[in-house]
Amino acid sequence: GAITLAWKTANLYHINDLFVMPLTCDELCSFVELVAEGPQQPIWFVSHWWGTPFCESLEMLNFHANSRGVPLDSPYWKCTFANNQHRLDGLTQANLMDTTFAKAIMSDCCTGT
């Protein structure tokens, strides 16, 4: 059946299930790979809880960008969109430094979290 969801309560579990997974299922890729014009090197790594209302996450990202003078086209790395949700094997590496999270945080272009 149809799902009724309010913007104020929609979280990343909803966003992933209702948007990311269906939109990327044909290509079996990450959302970033689907919509970006090319590789996106992270300037900031976003640590978060998937259960936080997404509108609040966006408010905090806007606050961060405005406070830090971050240009609008600066990539923020957020796992829901950066990781291929169809293939999460990048998260289960024996060496933590081989995970997608560590690679994003440790990349030369990542300013911080």
Order of alpha helices (4+ residues) and beta strands (2+ residues): alpha-alpha-alpha-beta-alpha-beta-alpha-alpha
